[in-house]
Amino acid sequence: MIILTLKSTIAFFNKNLVMEYTHEEAVSQNINVDFTVYDIRTKITKDGSVIPRGETVQKRDKRTRHKRWEQLEDEVEYKPEQLDRDVVSKDQIRTIIRTFKEKVMTEIFPGRKHVPKTLIYAKDDNHAEEIVQIVREEFDEGNDFAVKITYKTEGEKPENLIRQFRNDFYPRIAVTVDMIATGTDIKPLEIVFFMRSVKSRNYFEQMKGRGVRVMRNDDFKAVTPDAMAKERFVIIDAVGVTEIEELSETKPLEQNPSVTFEKLLKSVRFGKPTKEKLSSIAGRLVRLEKKLTEEQVKEVFEITDGKKLSDFAHNFIVAIDEDRTLHNLRKEKGEEDIYLEYEPTQKELNEYSEKRMIEAVKPFIGNAKLMERLPELKAETEQILDDVSVDEVITAGYSPVATEKAKGIVKSFKEFIEKNKDELDALQLLYNNKKLHWKDLKELAEKIKTPPYCLTPIKIWQAYKQLEVSKVHGLSKNKIADFVSLLKFELKKVNQLEPFTDTVDKRFSKWLSEQRRTGVDFTQEQLNWLEKMKNHIAESVELSAEDFEYAPFDQMGGLGKASKVFGNKFNEIMEKLTRELVA
């Protein structure tokens, strides 16, 4: 990034003004992701507190962390800035973390099943230790869920923890002081959580910058499988750091968060353009583009004669940039010599700024087909989660007719297994805990869907759901591979019924963790291949060398490329992965 403020610098470039490459422009060109700010404040954070005389409190040695109990002879009043240095208020930390737990998947990232990758900045190592412990307690998760990554981290090396945080499903939350503040790339990071204040503007921007990294959707899903794309990150401010005017030089693109996309689009289309509107619509367009499928991206290309939504967003950001507006106005007035320092009036600037905005939106709003399609694309990528309406139970329980029908389906499934256990290879392999083959499973699926059974995975699944709801999780998407889960459940080889893809996801995450514990580190390229291999197994229950000549592997270079990426361990990894994920 080049920032020019001095005349000598301008002269060095032959009086050509080199503009600052702003955060807003980086977002519009998919170099960075945008951010929003979510505040969590408590009374003690704002005002401090008072511990009355006579209370028995714990005191802890900052170096040894040795604790002792002591009765206070005098009242202790502490201010907010003394928190977590002179006084540790566990309830203050717990209140913040509990609020975070309650809001993270309902308001901050609604609809998520897994906590987004979160980095918490603590004041010092002791503060970090307290936060990690409380996070584990409040989320009721183990040590792998939340970790402390500081220079004083014991046990696992900090660099290994950072690598796991970057590449693995666990940990979901990392707490640090300074170690991940600068220079460390954690692309899957979606939450930057400030539980400490910062005095340096540059340092604050670098800390925020841990969240701006863009990431390929496939790679992102490998770490956060329940998310569609990394479209933004969120700064959670528990100390008021984002409100310090002199600290923050970057602001979110979104200026109208309460206005719906459709209303904002109409406002830009039919109303007078403003900087706030164009900044907001730019942010929305970039976020929408990240969620589009390949087919939808191609459709936008066709509608716009080769433009992306982010191209329009970039034009809007350039149009509202004040430095460019001033520079271009000076040139238009014939004042190309910067040393003359022509200063236009505010009226001239406003009129010229409005002219630039109108010109920028013309190609966008003039495309009637795009204007019609954009709200539809937005709707196709999202699902409304109703947390407002209050419902009540009128009737709970399956009707007698439905229950009897479910019993009949399960009975028919049992009869099919019993009748064909010696004839169908898939059943024999499952009975004997041997490797399944796709052709055998497909043969089973073809036979069971014919009379007299006429059964499909989803039909059997729904029957089990009615009869044993506590043991059935998720819903079959009617894939043949779900017969693996159904058969294992009926044969009492597993106690819970879940979609085969869910089982494969969990076993894949566990396998990666076990590999790391035994000293096996995969490169990012290898992880990309492993993710595709895992997805193939989830669909087809097996993986062979021949599969690498077809999609999606052929688009990645096929068998030859895969063999090169994994070297002489390719066949071993392929066999191990299949065995571990399907066993």
TORLUMSE-900205 format. One line per field, with one value per residue (C-alpha): x, z, y negated; residue number from 0. Coordinates in steps of 0.25 Angstrom, whole numbers, plus 5000, padded with zeros to 4 digits. Each point is the difference from the previous one (the first is absolute). Example, Ala and Ser with C-alpha at 12.3 -4.5 7.8 and 13.67 -1.06 7.14 Angstrom:
// residues 2
east <- (5049,5006) .
up <- (5031,4998) .
north <- (5018,4986) .
num <- (0,1) .
// end
This chain:
// residues 583
east <- (5000,5006,4995,5004,4999,5012,5003,5014,4994,4990,5012,5007,4989,5000,4989,4991,4992,5001,4987,4999,4995,4989,4993,4987,5006,5007,4986,4994,5011,4999,5014,4994,4987,4991,4997,4990,5001,4992,5000,5000,5001,4998,4998,5014,5007,4994,5001,5008,4995,5002,5003,4995,5009,5000,4997,5009,5007,5011,5013,5009,5015,5001,5013,4997,4985,5000,4987,4996,4988,5000,4990,5000,5003,4996,4990,5006,4995,5005,4999,4997,5015,5004,4992,5008,5013,4998,4986,4994,4985,4996,4986,5003,5008,4989,4989,5007,5003,4986,4994,5009,4995,4986,5001,5011,4991,4987,5003,5015,5000,4985,4998,5014,5002,5015,5006,5007,5015,5002,5013,4999,5010,5003,5008,5011,5003,4992,4988,5001,5000,4988,4992,5004,4995,4987,4998,5001,4991,4989,5000,5001,5012,5013,5014,5001,4988,5007,5015,5010,5010,5011,5015,4997,4992,5004,4999,4997,5009,4993,5004,4993,4988,4999,5001,4989,4991,5003,4998,4992,4985,5005,5003,4989,5004,5014,5004,5013,5007,5009,5005,4989,4999,5009,5005,4993,4990,4987,4991,4988,4999,4986,5000,5011,4996,5006,5000,5012,5002,5010,5008,5007,4992,5009,5000,4985,4999,5009,4992,4987,5008,5000,4986,5000,5006,4992,4999,4995,4987,5004,5012,4991,4990,5011,5002,4986,4991,4987,5003,4998,5011,5009,4992,5004,5006,4995,5007,4994,5004,4999,5008,4996,5013,4992,4994,5014,4999,5016,5002,4991,5004,4991,4985,4990,4994,4986,4994,4985,5000,4985,4996,4997,5007,4988,4996,5015,5000,4987,5006,5012,4992,4989,5006,5011,5014,5007,5014,4993,4991,5011,5009,4989,4996,5015,5001,4987,5004,5014,4994,4989,5011,5007,4988,4996,5002,5008,4987,4995,5014,4999,4986,5004,5011,4990,4990,5011,5009,5011,5000,5000,4992,5013,5004,4987,5004,5014,4995,4991,5011,5009,4989,4998,5015,5002,5015,4997,4988,5009,5011,4991,4993,5014,5004,4986,5002,5014,5008,5009,5011,4998,5009,4989,4991,4987,4990,4986,4988,4991,4989,5009,5005,4985,4996,5012,4998,4986,5003,5010,4990,4990,5009,5005,4986,4995,5005,4995,4986,4998,5001,4985,5002,5011,4991,4989,5010,5008,4989,4997,5015,5000,4988,5006,5012,4993,4990,4992,5002,4988,5004,4989,4987,4995,4994,4992,4998,4986,5002,5013,5002,4998,4986,4997,4998,5014,5006,4995,5005,5014,5000,4996,5011,5011,4994,5001,5015,5003,4994,5008,5013,4996,4996,5012,5011,5006,4998,5004,5015,4998,4992,5011,5011,4993,4997,5015,5005,5007,5002,4988,5000,4991,4995,4995,4993,4993,4996,4993,4994,4994,4994,4994,4992,4993,4987,4997,5009,4999,5010,5009,5010,4991,4988,5007,5007,4986,4995,5011,4999,4985,5003,5013,5002,5010,5010,4998,5008,4999,4992,5004,5001,4996,5014,5004,5012,4990,4997,5013,4995,4986,5005,5011,4989,4990,5011,5004,5014,4997,4991,4996,4995,5006,5002,5012,5006,5000,5007,5011,5002,5002,5009,5008,5002,5004,5010,5007,5002,5006,5009,5005,5002,5009,5008,4994,4998,4992,5003,4988,5000,5000,4988,4993,5001,4996,4988,4996,5003,4992,4988,5001,5000,4988,4992,5006,5005,5013,5012,5009,5010,4990,4992,5011,4997,4986,4994,5004,5014,5002,4999,5011,5010,4995,5007,5014,4999,4994,5012,5010,4993,5001,5012,5002,4990,4988,4995,5002,4992,4989,4998,5001,4990,4990,5002,4999,4988,4991,5004) .
up <- (5000,4996,5008,4994,5008,4997,4988,4998,4999,4989,4993,5000,4992,4989,5007,4998,5013,5005,5008,5013,4997,5011,5007,4993,4986,5005,5004,4987,4992,5009,5006,5014,5006,5007,5015,5009,5015,5011,5014,5013,5013,5014,5012,5006,4987,4999,5015,5007,5014,5015,5009,5014,5012,5008,4987,4998,4987,4993,4997,4989,4997,4986,4997,5007,5000,5014,5007,5014,5008,5007,5007,4996,5011,4991,4989,4986,4989,4986,4987,4986,4996,5012,4996,4997,5005,5014,5002,4992,5000,4996,4999,4990,4991,5002,4997,4987,4995,5004,4992,4988,5001,5000,4988,4991,4993,5002,4996,4996,4991,5000,4996,5002,5007,5003,5007,4989,5002,5011,5004,5014,5004,5015,5008,5005,5002,5013,4994,4988,5009,5007,4987,4994,5013,5000,4985,5002,5012,4993,4987,5008,4990,5002,4999,4985,4998,5006,5002,5005,4990,5006,5002,5014,4994,5007,4993,4985,4993,4997,4985,5000,5006,4990,4989,5006,5002,4985,4994,5009,5005,5014,5007,4997,5010,5002,5011,4999,5004,4989,4993,4989,5000,4988,4988,5003,4989,5005,4988,5006,5011,5001,5014,5006,5014,5008,5015,5001,4996,4990,5000,4987,4987,4991,5010,5001,4985,4999,5011,4992,4988,5005,4995,4986,4993,4988,4999,4989,5003,5000,5009,5009,5001,5003,5014,5002,4993,5003,4993,4986,4998,5008,4996,5012,5014,5013,5010,5014,5008,5015,5005,4991,4991,4987,5006,5001,4989,4998,4999,4988,4986,4994,5000,4996,4986,5006,5004,5000,5006,5004,4986,4992,4987,4991,5007,4998,4986,4997,5007,4991,4988,5002,5010,5001,5001,5013,5006,5010,4990,4991,5011,5005,4987,4996,5013,4997,4986,5004,5011,4990,4990,5010,5002,4985,4993,4988,4992,5006,4998,4985,5000,5005,4990,4989,5005,5002,4987,5008,5013,5014,5012,5006,4988,5002,5015,4997,4990,5012,5010,4990,4997,5015,5003,5005,4996,4986,4999,5004,4991,4987,5003,5000,4987,4994,5004,4993,5013,4998,5007,5014,5005,4997,5010,4994,5011,4994,5008,5008,4990,4988,5007,5004,4985,4994,5010,4997,4985,5002,5008,4989,4989,5009,5002,4986,4994,5013,5001,4985,4999,5002,4999,5011,5009,4999,5002,5012,5011,4995,5000,5015,5003,4994,5009,5013,5009,5011,5014,5008,5014,5002,4999,5013,4997,5009,5000,4996,4998,5001,4996,4987,4996,5003,4984,4998,5011,4995,4986,5005,5007,4987,4993,5010,5000,4985,5001,5010,4992,4988,5008,5005,4986,4993,5010,4993,4986,5000,5001,5007,5011,5002,5000,5011,5008,5000,5002,4986,4990,4992,4985,4993,4990,5011,5007,4987,4998,5013,4998,4987,5005,5013,4992,4991,5005,5009,5009,4992,5010,4999,5010,5004,5001,5010,5007,5003,5005,5010,5004,5004,5008,5007,4999,5011,4992,4986,4997,4987,4988,4988,4987,4993,4996,4998,5010,5011,4999,5007,5012,5000,4999,5011,5009,4997,5002,5014,4995,5004,5011,4993,4985,4993,4985,4994,4996,5015,5005,4989,5004,5015,4996,4991,5010,5010,4990,4997,5015,5002,4988,5006,5014,4994,4993,4986,4994,4987,4991,4996,4986,5007,5009,4987,4994,5013,5001,4986,5003,5013,4992,4990,5010,5007,4987,4995,5012,4994,4992,4989,4991,4988,5007,4998,4985,5003,5006,5009,5000,4985,5001,5010,4992,5001,5005,4996,5008,5012,5000,4998,5012,5010,4994,5003,5012,4990,5000,5015,5003,4990,5007,5014,4997,4994,5012,5011,4994,4997,5010) .
north <- (5000,4986,4988,4986,4988,4992,4991,5006,5014,4995,4993,5013,5007,4988,4993,5013,5002,5014,5003,5008,5014,5000,5011,4997,5001,5013,5006,4996,5007,5013,4997,4999,5003,4990,4999,4996,4997,5006,4994,5008,4991,5003,4990,5004,4998,4986,4995,5010,5005,5000,5012,4997,5001,5013,5008,5013,5000,5007,4994,5006,4998,4995,5008,5013,5000,5005,4996,4997,4995,4987,4992,4985,4990,4988,4998,5002,4991,5003,4993,5006,4998,5009,5011,5013,4993,4997,5006,5012,5000,5014,4997,4988,5010,5011,4990,4995,5015,5005,4988,5004,5014,4996,4991,5006,5009,4993,4985,4999,5012,5005,5014,5006,5013,4998,4988,4992,4999,4990,4993,4993,4989,5001,4989,5010,5014,5002,4993,5010,5012,4995,4998,5013,5007,4993,5002,5015,5000,4991,5008,5013,5004,5007,4995,5001,4990,4988,4998,4990,4996,4991,5000,5007,5011,5013,5014,4999,4990,4987,5001,5014,4994,4989,5010,5008,4987,4997,5013,5010,5000,4998,4991,4991,4989,4995,4990,4992,4988,4995,5013,5000,4985,4998,5008,5012,5005,5006,5000,5008,4989,4994,4994,4990,4998,4989,5002,4990,4986,4995,4986,5001,4998,5008,5011,5000,5001,5011,5008,4997,5005,5014,5001,4994,5012,5005,5015,5010,5006,5014,4998,4992,5011,5010,4992,4995,5010,4993,4987,4997,4990,4990,4988,4991,5000,4994,4991,5003,4988,5003,4988,4988,5001,4997,4987,4994,4990,4999,5015,5005,4995,5011,5000,5011,4998,5003,4986,5005,5013,4999,4998,5012,5004,4998,4986,4996,5004,4992,4988,5000,5003,4989,4991,4990,5007,4997,5005,5008,5007,5003,5005,5009,5006,5002,5009,5007,5003,5006,5008,5006,5003,5009,5009,5002,5013,5001,5001,4987,4993,5004,4995,4986,5000,5002,4989,4990,5003,5005,4992,5006,4994,4996,4992,4991,4999,4996,4989,4995,4999,4993,4990,4996,5000,4985,5000,5004,4990,4989,5004,5002,4987,4993,5006,4996,4986,5000,5000,5012,4993,5005,4989,4990,5007,4995,5002,5001,4995,5010,4998,5003,5013,5004,4998,5007,5012,5001,5000,5012,5008,4998,5005,5012,5005,4998,5013,5008,4994,4999,5016,5003,5015,4999,4992,5010,5012,4995,5001,5014,5004,4994,5009,5012,4999,4998,5006,4992,5004,4996,4997,4990,5007,5007,5014,5009,5015,5005,5014,5008,5014,5008,5005,5014,5002,4994,5008,5013,4996,4998,5013,5007,4993,5004,5015,5000,4995,5011,5011,4995,5001,5014,5005,4995,5001,5012,4995,4985,4997,4987,5007,5011,4989,4992,5013,5003,4986,5000,4990,4995,4998,4990,5010,5009,4989,4995,5014,5001,4986,5004,5013,4994,4989,5011,5007,5006,4990,4987,4994,4988,4994,4988,5009,5009,4988,4993,5013,5002,4985,5002,5013,4996,4985,4999,5009,4994,4987,4992,5004,5009,4992,5014,5003,5015,4998,4998,5015,5002,4992,5007,5014,4998,4994,5011,5011,4993,4996,4986,4994,4987,4998,4988,4997,5007,4987,4995,5013,4998,4985,5004,5011,4992,4989,5011,5006,4987,4997,5014,4998,4987,5007,5010,4990,5000,4986,4997,4988,4992,5006,5014,4995,4996,5013,5007,4992,5004,5015,4999,4995,5010,5011,4994,5001,5014,5007,5003,4994,5006,4996,5000,4989,4990,5000,4994,4987,4993,5007,4998,4985,5000,5008,5014,5012,4995,4987,5007,5010,4989,4992,5012,5007,5015,4999,4997,5015,5001,4988,5003,5014,4994,4989,5010,5009,4990,4992,5012,5010) .
num <- (0,1,2,3,4,5,6,7,8,9,10,11,12,13,14,15,16,17,18,19,20,21,22,23,24,25,26,27,28,29,30,31,32,33,34,35,36,37,38,39,40,41,42,43,44,45,46,47,48,49,50,51,52,53,54,55,56,57,58,59,60,61,62,63,64,65,66,67,68,69,70,71,72,73,74,75,76,77,78,79,80,81,82,83,84,85,86,87,88,89,90,91,92,93,94,95,96,97,98,99,100,101,102,103,104,105,106,107,108,109,110,111,112,113,114,115,116,117,118,119,120,121,122,123,124,125,126,127,128,129,130,131,132,133,134,135,136,137,138,139,140,141,142,143,144,145,146,147,148,149,150,151,152,153,154,155,156,157,158,159,160,161,162,163,164,165,166,167,168,169,170,171,172,173,174,175,176,177,178,179,180,181,182,183,184,185,186,187,188,189,190,191,192,193,194,195,196,197,198,199,200,201,202,203,204,205,206,207,208,209,210,211,212,213,214,215,216,217,218,219,220,221,222,223,224,225,226,227,228,229,230,231,232,233,234,235,236,237,238,239,240,241,242,243,244,245,246,247,248,249,250,251,252,253,254,255,256,257,258,259,260,261,262,263,264,265,266,267,268,269,270,271,272,273,274,275,276,277,278,279,280,281,282,283,284,285,286,287,288,289,290,291,292,293,294,295,296,297,298,299,300,301,302,303,304,305,306,307,308,309,310,311,312,313,314,315,316,317,318,319,320,321,322,323,324,325,326,327,328,329,330,331,332,333,334,335,336,337,338,339,340,341,342,343,344,345,346,347,348,349,350,351,352,353,354,355,356,357,358,359,360,361,362,363,364,365,366,367,368,369,370,371,372,373,374,375,376,377,378,379,380,381,382,383,384,385,386,387,388,389,390,391,392,393,394,395,396,397,398,399,400,401,402,403,404,405,406,407,408,409,410,411,412,413,414,415,416,417,418,419,420,421,422,423,424,425,426,427,428,429,430,431,432,433,434,435,436,437,438,439,440,441,442,443,444,445,446,447,448,449,450,451,452,453,454,455,456,457,458,459,460,461,462,463,464,465,466,467,468,469,470,471,472,473,474,475,476,477,478,479,480,481,482,483,484,485,486,487,488,489,490,491,492,493,494,495,496,497,498,499,500,501,502,503,504,505,506,507,508,509,510,511,512,513,514,515,516,517,518,519,520,521,522,523,524,525,526,527,528,529,530,531,532,533,534,535,536,537,538,539,540,541,542,543,544,545,546,547,548,549,550,551,552,553,554,555,556,557,558,559,560,561,562,563,564,565,566,567,568,569,570,571,572,573,574,575,576,577,578,579,580,581,582) .
// end
